[in-house]
Amino acid sequence: MNRALRTALFLAGAAGLAVFVWQAIGQLPAFGGASHLYRDLAVPAAISRATANVVASVNFDQRTLDTLGEQTILLGSVTGVMALLRPATEEREYNAPGGATALDATRLVGYLMLPLTIAVGIDIIVHGHLTPGGGFQGGVVLAAGLHLLYITGSFRALDRLRPVNVFDIGEALGAATFVAIGLAGMIVGGVFFLNLLPTGTMGNLLSSGSVVLLNLAVGIEVACGMTVLLAQFLAQEITVARRAGA
């Protein structure tokens, strides 16, 4: 396909998209108006399921199918990165140097913040149905917290702390658990992602029904997926080099 044909296809697609965007903008409610249909529907639905965090209710109860699509995109992205960053025929892997080059102050902060960041990430995931946060946010915090060990200048210690194969399996298990919860609802009640657990009392840790389990499944997948993603980028940068004469 030559450049002129690619440009023509792009312009045709962009023109069609512009028409849809223009129509969507034209049907938006007036700015500052008193009509907020999404708010009027989402908030009562969250309260009826005893979910204090309305955003979590939208993500894991009212629009769970959309969340399934989002985490599938993440799963596919991590898989694509792993495939693309495999050492090519003209590259080789070697042992990274073990000497730490980070400043003592940087190493100290890294070691202190590592357990704190992991604790914060777990807290964000576990309480995602009660307070702002959830599986997506907490998973990213957990993955970033693990890699504070790299900031301290110890890549080998980081490599031992997060074996990529284990986290790769964890990502798949998190995604599979999410789907399994949805299938359980279909088997029991005939509705995909039907809530099967008691909603409990709003504000309690054991509340909001299946939102808790779905949130935990996403947290596991995102934490493992982001860890694998960062591991692949670091490995490509640190332990992969071109073969001599390639």
C-alpha positions as CSV (number, residue, x, y, z in Angstrom):
1,M,0.0,0.0,0.0
2,N,1.5,3.3,-1.1
3,R,1.5,6.5,0.9
4,A,-1.3,8.2,-1.2
5,L,-3.6,5.3,-0.6
6,R,-2.9,5.2,3.1
7,T,-3.5,9.0,3.3
8,A,-6.8,8.6,1.5
9,L,-8.0,5.8,3.8
10,F,-7.0,7.9,6.8
11,L,-8.9,10.9,5.6
12,A,-12.0,8.9,4.9
13,G,-11.9,7.3,8.3
14,A,-11.2,10.7,10.0
15,A,-14.1,12.3,8.1
16,G,-16.5,9.6,9.3
17,L,-15.3,9.8,12.8
18,A,-15.7,13.6,12.8
19,V,-19.3,13.3,11.7
20,F,-20.1,10.9,14.7
21,V,-18.2,13.2,17.1
22,W,-20.1,16.2,15.9
23,Q,-23.4,14.5,16.3
24,A,-22.5,13.3,19.8
25,I,-21.4,16.8,20.9
26,G,-24.6,18.3,19.5
27,Q,-26.7,16.0,21.7
28,L,-24.9,16.7,24.9
29,P,-26.9,18.4,27.7
30,A,-26.2,22.1,28.1
31,F,-23.2,22.9,30.3
32,G,-24.1,23.8,33.9
33,G,-27.6,22.3,33.5
34,A,-29.5,20.5,36.3
35,S,-30.0,17.3,34.2
36,H,-27.4,14.6,34.9
37,L,-28.9,11.4,33.8
38,Y,-25.8,9.3,34.4
39,R,-25.5,10.6,38.0
40,D,-29.2,10.1,38.7
41,L,-29.0,6.4,37.5
42,A,-25.5,5.4,38.8
43,V,-25.7,6.7,42.3
44,P,-29.0,5.0,43.3
45,A,-27.7,1.8,41.7
46,A,-24.5,1.9,43.8
47,I,-26.5,2.6,47.0
48,S,-28.9,-0.3,46.3
49,R,-25.8,-2.6,46.2
50,A,-24.2,-1.0,49.3
51,T,-21.2,0.2,47.3
52,A,-19.8,3.3,48.9
53,N,-17.5,4.0,45.9
54,V,-19.8,4.8,43.0
55,V,-17.0,4.5,40.5
56,A,-16.3,1.0,41.6
57,S,-20.0,0.2,41.3
58,V,-20.0,1.5,37.7
59,N,-16.8,-0.4,36.8
60,F,-17.6,-3.7,38.5
61,D,-21.4,-3.9,38.6
62,Q,-23.2,-1.6,36.2
63,R,-20.7,-1.7,33.3
64,T,-18.7,-4.9,34.2
65,L,-18.6,-6.0,30.5
66,D,-16.7,-2.8,29.6
67,T,-14.2,-3.5,32.4
68,L,-13.8,-7.0,31.0
69,G,-12.9,-5.5,27.7
70,E,-10.4,-3.1,29.3
71,Q,-8.5,-5.8,31.2
72,T,-8.5,-7.9,28.1
73,I,-6.8,-5.0,26.3
74,L,-4.2,-4.9,29.1
75,L,-3.7,-8.7,28.8
76,G,-3.2,-8.5,25.1
77,S,-0.8,-5.5,25.4
78,V,1.4,-7.3,27.8
79,T,1.4,-10.4,25.6
80,G,2.4,-8.3,22.6
81,V,5.2,-6.6,24.5
82,M,6.6,-10.0,25.6
83,A,6.5,-11.2,22.0
84,L,8.1,-8.1,20.6
85,L,10.9,-7.8,23.2
86,R,12.1,-11.4,23.0
87,P,15.8,-11.4,22.1
88,A,16.1,-11.6,18.3
89,T,18.5,-13.7,16.4
90,E,21.0,-10.9,16.3
91,E,20.8,-10.3,20.1
92,R,21.9,-12.2,23.1
93,E,21.3,-12.1,26.9
94,Y,24.1,-11.6,29.4
95,N,24.4,-11.2,33.1
96,A,23.8,-7.7,34.3
97,P,26.6,-6.1,36.3
98,G,25.9,-6.5,40.0
99,G,27.6,-3.4,41.3
100,A,25.2,-0.8,42.7
101,T,25.7,2.8,41.4
102,A,22.9,4.5,43.2
103,L,23.6,7.1,45.9
104,D,23.3,5.9,49.5
105,A,20.4,8.4,50.1
106,T,18.6,7.0,47.1
107,R,19.1,3.4,48.2
108,L,17.8,4.3,51.7
109,V,14.7,5.9,50.4
110,G,14.1,3.0,48.0
111,Y,14.4,0.4,50.8
112,L,12.1,2.5,53.1
113,M,9.5,3.2,50.5
114,L,9.3,-0.4,49.1
115,P,7.2,-1.9,51.9
116,L,5.2,1.2,52.3
117,T,4.3,1.4,48.7
118,I,3.3,-2.3,48.6
119,A,1.2,-1.8,51.7
120,V,-0.5,1.2,50.1
121,G,-1.2,-0.7,46.9
122,I,-2.8,-3.6,48.8
123,D,-4.9,-1.2,50.8
124,I,-6.1,0.6,47.6
125,I,-7.2,-2.7,46.1
126,V,-8.8,-4.2,49.2
127,H,-10.8,-1.0,49.9
128,G,-11.5,-0.2,46.3
129,H,-15.3,-0.6,46.8
130,L,-15.2,1.8,49.8
131,T,-12.8,4.6,48.9
132,P,-11.4,6.1,45.7
133,G,-9.1,3.6,44.0
134,G,-9.5,0.0,43.2
135,G,-7.9,-2.9,41.3
136,F,-6.5,-0.8,38.4
137,Q,-5.0,1.9,40.5
138,G,-3.8,-0.4,43.3
139,G,-2.3,-2.8,40.8
140,V,-0.2,-0.1,39.2
141,V,1.0,1.1,42.7
142,L,2.0,-2.5,43.6
143,A,4.0,-3.0,40.4
144,A,5.7,0.4,40.8
145,G,6.5,-0.5,44.5
146,L,8.2,-3.7,43.5
147,H,10.4,-1.9,41.1
148,L,11.7,0.6,43.8
149,L,14.2,-2.2,44.3
150,Y,15.7,-1.3,40.9
151,I,16.0,2.3,42.0
152,T,18.2,1.2,44.8
153,G,20.7,-0.2,42.2
154,S,20.1,-3.9,42.8
155,F,18.7,-5.3,39.5
156,R,19.6,-8.9,40.5
157,A,17.7,-8.6,43.8
158,L,14.7,-7.3,41.8
159,D,15.0,-10.2,39.4
160,R,14.8,-12.6,42.3
161,L,11.9,-10.7,44.0
162,R,9.7,-10.8,40.9
163,P,10.2,-14.0,38.8
164,V,8.5,-13.1,35.5
165,N,7.1,-16.5,34.9
166,V,5.2,-16.4,38.2
167,F,3.7,-13.0,37.6
168,D,2.8,-14.0,34.0
169,I,0.8,-16.9,35.5
170,G,-0.7,-14.5,38.0
171,E,-1.9,-12.2,35.3
172,A,-3.6,-15.0,33.5
173,L,-5.2,-16.3,36.7
174,G,-6.5,-12.8,37.5
175,A,-8.2,-12.4,34.1
176,A,-9.5,-16.0,34.3
177,T,-11.0,-15.4,37.7
178,F,-12.8,-12.3,36.5
179,V,-14.4,-14.2,33.6
180,A,-15.2,-17.2,35.9
181,I,-17.2,-14.9,38.3
182,G,-19.2,-13.7,35.3
183,L,-19.8,-17.2,34.1
184,A,-20.9,-18.3,37.6
185,G,-23.6,-15.6,37.4
186,M,-24.8,-16.9,34.1
187,I,-24.9,-20.5,35.3
188,V,-26.8,-19.7,38.5
189,G,-29.1,-16.9,37.4
190,G,-28.8,-16.7,33.6
191,V,-27.1,-13.3,33.6
192,F,-23.5,-12.7,32.8
193,F,-21.8,-11.1,35.9
194,L,-25.0,-11.5,38.0
195,N,-24.3,-10.5,41.6
196,L,-24.2,-13.7,43.7
197,L,-23.0,-12.4,47.1
198,P,-24.9,-10.6,49.9
199,T,-24.5,-6.8,49.5
200,G,-23.9,-6.4,53.2
201,T,-23.9,-3.0,54.9
202,M,-22.5,0.1,53.1
203,G,-19.2,1.1,54.6
204,N,-18.2,-2.3,55.8
205,L,-15.3,-4.2,54.2
206,L,-17.6,-7.2,53.3
207,S,-20.1,-5.2,51.3
208,S,-21.1,-4.5,47.7
209,G,-21.6,-8.1,46.7
210,S,-19.5,-9.4,43.8
211,V,-17.8,-6.0,43.3
212,V,-15.2,-7.0,46.0
213,L,-14.2,-10.2,44.2
214,L,-14.1,-8.6,40.7
215,N,-12.0,-5.7,42.1
216,L,-9.6,-8.2,43.6
217,A,-9.3,-10.1,40.4
218,V,-8.5,-7.0,38.5
219,G,-6.0,-5.9,41.1
220,I,-4.1,-9.2,40.7
221,E,-4.2,-9.0,36.9
222,V,-3.1,-5.4,36.7
223,A,-0.3,-5.8,39.4
224,C,1.1,-8.9,37.7
225,G,0.6,-7.5,34.2
226,M,2.4,-4.2,34.9
227,T,5.1,-6.0,36.7
228,V,5.7,-8.2,33.6
229,L,5.6,-5.2,31.4
230,L,8.2,-3.3,33.4
231,A,10.3,-6.4,33.7
232,Q,10.4,-6.9,29.9
233,F,11.4,-3.2,29.3
234,L,14.1,-3.4,32.0
235,A,15.4,-6.7,30.7
236,Q,15.6,-5.3,27.1
237,E,17.5,-2.3,28.4
238,I,19.9,-4.0,30.8
239,T,20.4,-7.7,29.8
240,V,20.0,-7.8,26.0
241,A,22.8,-6.7,23.7
242,R,23.5,-7.1,20.0
243,R,25.9,-9.9,19.1
244,A,29.3,-8.9,18.0
245,G,29.5,-8.6,14.2
246,A,25.7,-8.6,13.8
